[in-house]
């Protein structure tokens, strides 16, 4: 029979495992959405064409806004990928914590 301390440890480890699983699913969704999100690439290509047209026609304001749009899209893509990778590592840490808390119950060897 489990004591109260063992039950708390078991519940906490199950919660850690569930949070790790949730973070892993969330990271997969973010990374897949990032790789399938071709809208950002099409906007970046259009902005590049717009910037080239602005350079040839001598419209400096258009070029400045288009370059700002391109840099903002690049930053957005980098931050989404970084968030997805962060969630992958967070899920691994949560899985490891749940494993080490459950190790006495399952009798696993290191």
TIPA-529855 format. One record per atom (N, C-alpha, C): atom name; residue number from 1; x, y, z. Coordinates in nm, 2 decimals, m for minus. Each point is the difference from the previous one (the first is absolute). Example, Ala and Ser with C-alpha at 12.3 -4.5 7.8 and 13.67 -1.06 7.14 Angstrom:
2
NODE_N_1_1.32_m0.57_0.78
NODE_CA_1_m0.09_0.12_0.00
NODE_C_1_0.09_0.12_0.00
NODE_N_2_m0.04_0.11_m0.07
NODE_CA_2_0.09_0.11_0.00
NODE_C_2_m0.08_0.11_0.08
REM end
This chain:
110
NODE_N_1_0.08_m0.12_0.00
NODE_CA_1_m0.08_0.12_0.00
NODE_C_1_0.09_0.12_0.00
NODE_N_2_m0.04_0.10_m0.07
NODE_CA_2_0.07_0.13_m0.01
NODE_C_2_m0.03_0.09_0.12
NODE_N_3_0.11_0.06_0.05
NODE_CA_3_m0.03_0.10_0.11
NODE_C_3_m0.04_0.13_m0.07
NODE_N_4_m0.03_0.10_0.09
NODE_CA_4_m0.04_0.13_m0.05
NODE_C_4_0.11_0.07_m0.08
NODE_N_5_0.12_m0.01_0.05
NODE_CA_5_0.12_0.06_m0.07
NODE_C_5_0.02_m0.07_m0.14
NODE_N_6_m0.02_m0.13_0.00
NODE_CA_6_0.02_m0.07_m0.13
NODE_C_6_m0.11_0.04_m0.10
NODE_N_7_m0.12_0.02_0.05
NODE_CA_7_m0.11_0.03_m0.08
NODE_C_7_0.02_0.14_m0.06
NODE_N_8_0.05_0.09_0.08
NODE_CA_8_0.02_0.14_m0.05
NODE_C_8_0.11_0.00_m0.10
NODE_N_9_0.11_m0.08_0.02
NODE_CA_9_0.11_m0.01_m0.10
NODE_C_9_m0.05_m0.07_m0.13
NODE_N_10_m0.09_m0.09_0.01
NODE_CA_10_m0.05_m0.07_m0.12
NODE_C_10_m0.09_0.10_m0.07
NODE_N_11_m0.08_0.08_0.07
NODE_CA_11_m0.09_0.10_m0.07
NODE_C_11_0.08_0.11_m0.07
NODE_N_12_0.10_0.04_0.07
NODE_CA_12_0.09_0.11_m0.05
NODE_C_12_0.07_m0.05_m0.13
NODE_N_13_0.05_m0.12_0.01
NODE_CA_13_0.07_m0.06_m0.12
NODE_C_13_m0.10_m0.02_m0.12
NODE_N_14_m0.12_m0.04_0.03
NODE_CA_14_m0.10_m0.01_m0.11
NODE_C_14_m0.03_0.13_m0.06
NODE_N_15_m0.01_0.10_0.08
NODE_CA_15_m0.03_0.14_m0.05
NODE_C_15_0.12_0.05_m0.08
NODE_N_16_0.12_m0.02_0.05
NODE_CA_16_0.12_0.03_m0.08
NODE_C_16_0.00_m0.07_m0.14
NODE_N_17_m0.03_m0.12_0.00
NODE_CA_17_0.00_m0.08_m0.13
NODE_C_17_m0.11_0.06_m0.09
NODE_N_18_m0.12_0.03_0.06
NODE_CA_18_m0.11_0.06_m0.08
NODE_C_18_0.04_0.14_m0.06
NODE_N_19_0.07_0.08_0.08
NODE_CA_19_0.04_0.13_m0.05
NODE_C_19_0.11_m0.02_m0.10
NODE_N_20_0.09_m0.09_0.01
NODE_CA_20_0.10_m0.03_m0.10
NODE_C_20_m0.06_m0.05_m0.13
NODE_N_21_m0.10_m0.08_0.01
NODE_CA_21_m0.07_m0.04_m0.12
NODE_C_21_m0.07_0.11_m0.07
NODE_N_22_m0.07_0.09_0.08
NODE_CA_22_m0.06_0.12_m0.05
NODE_C_22_0.10_0.09_m0.07
NODE_N_23_0.11_0.02_0.06
NODE_CA_23_0.10_0.09_m0.06
NODE_C_23_0.06_m0.06_m0.13
NODE_N_24_0.01_m0.14_0.00
NODE_CA_24_0.05_m0.06_m0.12
NODE_C_24_m0.10_0.01_m0.12
NODE_N_25_m0.13_m0.02_0.03
NODE_CA_25_m0.10_0.02_m0.10
NODE_C_25_0.00_0.14_m0.05
NODE_N_26_0.00_0.10_0.09
NODE_CA_26_0.00_0.14_m0.03
NODE_C_26_0.12_0.04_m0.09
NODE_N_27_0.12_m0.06_0.03
NODE_CA_27_0.12_0.03_m0.08
NODE_C_27_m0.01_m0.06_m0.14
NODE_N_28_m0.06_m0.12_m0.01
NODE_CA_28_m0.02_m0.06_m0.13
NODE_C_28_m0.10_0.09_m0.08
NODE_N_29_m0.10_0.04_0.06
NODE_CA_29_m0.10_0.09_m0.07
NODE_C_29_0.07_0.13_m0.05
NODE_N_30_0.07_0.06_0.09
NODE_CA_30_0.07_0.13_m0.04
NODE_C_30_0.10_m0.02_m0.11
NODE_N_31_0.08_m0.11_0.01
NODE_CA_31_0.10_m0.02_m0.11
NODE_C_31_m0.06_m0.04_m0.13
NODE_N_32_m0.11_m0.08_0.00
NODE_CA_32_m0.06_m0.04_m0.12
NODE_C_32_m0.07_0.12_m0.06
NODE_N_33_m0.07_0.08_0.08
NODE_CA_33_m0.06_0.12_m0.05
NODE_C_33_0.10_0.09_m0.06
NODE_N_34_0.12_0.01_0.06
NODE_CA_34_0.10_0.09_m0.05
NODE_C_34_0.05_m0.06_m0.14
NODE_N_35_0.02_m0.13_m0.01
NODE_CA_35_0.05_m0.05_m0.13
NODE_C_35_m0.11_0.00_m0.11
NODE_N_36_m0.12_m0.01_0.04
NODE_CA_36_m0.11_0.00_m0.10
NODE_C_36_m0.05_0.14_m0.03
NODE_N_37_0.04_0.10_0.08
NODE_CA_37_m0.05_0.14_m0.01
NODE_C_37_0.08_0.06_m0.12
NODE_N_38_m0.05_m0.03_m0.12
NODE_CA_38_0.07_0.06_m0.12
NODE_C_38_m0.05_0.14_m0.02
NODE_N_39_m0.10_0.05_0.08
NODE_CA_39_m0.05_0.14_m0.02
NODE_C_39_0.11_0.10_0.03
NODE_N_40_0.08_m0.03_0.10
NODE_CA_40_0.11_0.09_0.04
NODE_C_40_0.10_0.01_m0.12
NODE_N_41_0.03_m0.12_m0.06
NODE_CA_41_0.09_0.01_m0.11
NODE_C_41_m0.05_0.07_m0.12
NODE_N_42_m0.13_m0.02_m0.03
NODE_CA_42_m0.06_0.07_m0.11
NODE_C_42_0.00_0.15_0.02
NODE_N_43_m0.03_0.05_0.13
NODE_CA_43_0.00_0.14_0.03
NODE_C_43_0.15_0.05_m0.01
NODE_N_44_0.09_m0.07_0.04
NODE_CA_44_0.14_0.04_m0.01
NODE_C_44_0.05_0.01_m0.14
NODE_N_45_m0.05_m0.09_m0.09
NODE_CA_45_0.04_0.01_m0.14
NODE_C_45_m0.07_0.12_m0.06
NODE_N_46_m0.12_0.02_0.03
NODE_CA_46_m0.07_0.12_m0.05
NODE_C_46_0.06_0.13_0.04
NODE_N_47_0.05_0.00_0.13
NODE_CA_47_0.06_0.12_0.05
NODE_C_47_0.14_0.02_m0.07
NODE_N_48_0.07_m0.11_m0.03
NODE_CA_48_0.12_0.01_m0.07
NODE_C_48_m0.02_0.06_m0.14
NODE_N_49_m0.10_m0.05_m0.07
NODE_CA_49_m0.03_0.05_m0.13
NODE_C_49_m0.04_0.15_0.01
NODE_N_50_m0.07_0.03_0.10
NODE_CA_50_m0.04_0.14_0.02
NODE_C_50_0.12_0.09_0.03
NODE_N_51_0.09_m0.05_0.07
NODE_CA_51_0.12_0.08_0.03
NODE_C_51_0.09_0.02_m0.12
NODE_N_52_0.01_m0.11_m0.08
NODE_CA_52_0.07_0.02_m0.13
NODE_C_52_m0.06_0.10_m0.09
NODE_N_53_m0.13_m0.01_m0.01
NODE_CA_53_m0.08_0.10_m0.08
NODE_C_53_0.02_0.14_0.05
NODE_N_54_0.00_0.01_0.13
NODE_CA_54_0.03_0.14_0.06
NODE_C_54_0.13_0.05_m0.03
NODE_N_55_0.10_m0.09_0.00
NODE_CA_55_0.14_0.04_m0.03
NODE_C_55_0.01_0.05_m0.14
NODE_N_56_m0.06_m0.08_m0.09
NODE_CA_56_0.01_0.04_m0.14
NODE_C_56_m0.07_0.13_m0.04
NODE_N_57_m0.11_0.02_0.07
NODE_CA_57_m0.08_0.12_m0.02
NODE_C_57_0.04_0.12_0.08
NODE_N_58_0.09_m0.02_0.10
NODE_CA_58_0.05_0.11_0.08
NODE_C_58_m0.09_0.04_0.11
NODE_N_59_m0.09_m0.08_0.05
NODE_CA_59_m0.09_0.03_0.11
NODE_C_59_0.07_m0.05_0.13
NODE_N_60_0.06_0.09_0.07
NODE_CA_60_0.07_m0.04_0.12
NODE_C_60_m0.09_m0.04_0.12
NODE_N_61_m0.11_0.06_0.01
NODE_CA_61_m0.09_m0.04_0.11
NODE_C_61_m0.05_m0.14_m0.01
NODE_N_62_m0.03_m0.04_m0.12
NODE_CA_62_m0.05_m0.14_m0.03
NODE_C_62_0.11_m0.10_0.03
NODE_N_63_0.12_0.03_m0.03
NODE_CA_63_0.11_m0.09_0.03
NODE_C_63_0.02_m0.02_0.15
NODE_N_64_m0.01_0.11_0.07
NODE_CA_64_0.02_0.00_0.14
NODE_C_64_m0.11_m0.08_0.07
NODE_N_65_m0.12_0.01_m0.04
NODE_CA_65_m0.11_m0.07_0.06
NODE_C_65_0.01_m0.15_m0.04
NODE_N_66_0.04_m0.03_m0.12
NODE_CA_66_0.01_m0.14_m0.04
NODE_C_66_0.11_m0.07_0.07
NODE_N_67_0.11_0.07_0.02
NODE_CA_67_0.11_m0.06_0.07
NODE_C_67_m0.03_m0.03_0.15
NODE_N_68_m0.08_0.10_0.06
NODE_CA_68_m0.05_m0.02_0.13
NODE_C_68_m0.09_m0.12_0.01
NODE_N_69_m0.09_m0.02_m0.10
NODE_CA_69_m0.09_m0.11_0.00
NODE_C_69_0.08_m0.13_m0.01
NODE_N_70_0.10_m0.01_m0.08
NODE_CA_70_0.08_m0.12_m0.02
NODE_C_70_0.07_m0.03_0.13
NODE_N_71_0.06_0.10_0.07
NODE_CA_71_0.07_m0.03_0.13
NODE_C_71_m0.10_m0.04_0.10
NODE_N_72_m0.12_0.05_0.01
NODE_CA_72_m0.10_m0.04_0.09
NODE_C_72_m0.04_m0.14_m0.02
NODE_N_73_m0.02_m0.04_m0.13
NODE_CA_73_m0.04_m0.14_m0.03
NODE_C_73_0.11_m0.10_0.04
NODE_N_74_0.13_0.04_m0.02
NODE_CA_74_0.11_m0.09_0.04
NODE_C_74_0.00_m0.01_0.15
NODE_N_75_m0.02_0.11_0.07
NODE_CA_75_0.00_m0.01_0.15
NODE_C_75_m0.12_m0.09_0.05
NODE_N_76_m0.11_0.01_m0.07
NODE_CA_76_m0.12_m0.08_0.04
NODE_C_76_0.03_m0.15_m0.02
NODE_N_77_0.06_m0.03_m0.11
NODE_CA_77_0.04_m0.14_m0.03
NODE_C_77_0.10_m0.06_0.10
NODE_N_78_0.10_0.09_0.03
NODE_CA_78_0.10_m0.05_0.10
NODE_C_78_m0.06_m0.02_0.14
NODE_N_79_m0.09_0.09_0.04
NODE_CA_79_m0.06_m0.01_0.13
NODE_C_79_m0.09_m0.12_0.01
NODE_N_80_m0.08_m0.03_m0.10
NODE_CA_80_m0.09_m0.11_0.00
NODE_C_80_0.08_m0.13_0.01
NODE_N_81_0.11_m0.01_m0.08
NODE_CA_81_0.08_m0.12_0.01
NODE_C_81_0.07_m0.01_0.13
NODE_N_82_0.04_0.11_0.06
NODE_CA_82_0.07_m0.01_0.13
NODE_C_82_m0.10_m0.04_0.11
NODE_N_83_m0.12_0.04_m0.01
NODE_CA_83_m0.10_m0.04_0.10
NODE_C_83_m0.03_m0.15_m0.01
NODE_N_84_m0.01_m0.05_m0.12
NODE_CA_84_m0.03_m0.14_m0.02
NODE_C_84_0.12_m0.08_0.05
NODE_N_85_0.12_0.04_m0.02
NODE_CA_85_0.12_m0.08_0.05
NODE_C_85_0.00_0.01_0.15
NODE_N_86_m0.03_0.12_0.05
NODE_CA_86_0.00_0.01_0.15
NODE_C_86_m0.10_m0.10_0.06
NODE_N_87_m0.12_m0.01_m0.06
NODE_CA_87_m0.10_m0.09_0.05
NODE_C_87_0.05_m0.15_m0.01
NODE_N_88_0.07_m0.03_m0.10
NODE_CA_88_0.06_m0.14_m0.01
NODE_C_88_0.09_m0.02_0.12
NODE_N_89_0.09_0.09_0.02
NODE_CA_89_0.10_m0.02_0.12
NODE_C_89_m0.08_0.00_0.13
NODE_N_90_m0.10_0.08_0.01
NODE_CA_90_m0.07_0.01_0.13
NODE_C_90_m0.08_m0.14_0.02
NODE_N_91_m0.05_m0.05_m0.11
NODE_CA_91_m0.07_m0.13_0.02
NODE_C_91_0.10_m0.11_0.04
NODE_N_92_0.12_0.00_m0.06
NODE_CA_92_0.10_m0.10_0.04
NODE_C_92_0.04_0.02_0.15
NODE_N_93_0.01_0.12_0.05
NODE_CA_93_0.03_0.02_0.14
NODE_C_93_m0.11_m0.05_0.09
NODE_N_94_m0.12_0.03_m0.04
NODE_CA_94_m0.12_m0.05_0.08
NODE_C_94_m0.01_m0.15_0.00
NODE_N_95_0.03_m0.06_m0.12
NODE_CA_95_0.00_m0.15_m0.01
NODE_C_95_0.11_m0.06_0.09
NODE_N_96_0.12_0.06_0.00
NODE_CA_96_0.11_m0.04_0.09
NODE_C_96_m0.04_0.01_0.15
NODE_N_97_m0.06_0.11_0.03
NODE_CA_97_m0.04_0.02_0.14
NODE_C_97_m0.10_m0.10_0.04
NODE_N_98_m0.10_m0.03_m0.08
NODE_CA_98_m0.10_m0.10_0.03
NODE_C_98_0.06_m0.14_0.01
NODE_N_99_0.10_m0.03_m0.08
NODE_CA_99_0.06_m0.13_0.00
NODE_C_99_0.08_m0.02_0.13
NODE_N_100_0.08_0.11_0.04
NODE_CA_100_0.07_m0.02_0.12
NODE_C_100_m0.08_0.00_0.13
NODE_N_101_m0.12_0.06_m0.01
NODE_CA_101_m0.09_m0.01_0.12
NODE_C_101_m0.07_m0.14_0.00
NODE_N_102_m0.02_m0.06_m0.12
NODE_CA_102_m0.07_m0.13_0.00
NODE_C_102_0.09_m0.11_0.01
NODE_N_103_0.13_0.02_m0.01
NODE_CA_103_0.10_m0.11_0.00
NODE_C_103_m0.01_m0.09_0.12
NODE_N_104_m0.02_0.05_0.12
NODE_CA_104_m0.01_m0.10_0.11
NODE_C_104_m0.13_m0.08_m0.01
NODE_N_105_m0.10_0.04_m0.06
NODE_CA_105_m0.12_m0.07_m0.01
NODE_C_105_0.00_m0.11_m0.11
NODE_N_106_0.08_0.03_m0.11
NODE_CA_106_0.00_m0.10_m0.11
NODE_C_106_0.12_m0.09_0.01
NODE_N_107_0.09_0.03_0.09
NODE_CA_107_0.12_m0.09_0.02
NODE_C_107_0.09_0.00_m0.11
NODE_N_108_0.01_0.11_m0.07
NODE_CA_108_0.09_0.00_m0.12
NODE_C_108_0.15_0.02_0.05
NODE_N_109_0.09_m0.05_m0.08
NODE_CA_109_0.14_0.02_0.03
NODE_C_109_0.05_0.12_m0.08
NODE_N_110_0.10_0.07_0.04
NODE_CA_110_0.05_0.12_m0.07
NODE_C_110_0.06_m0.04_m0.13
REM end
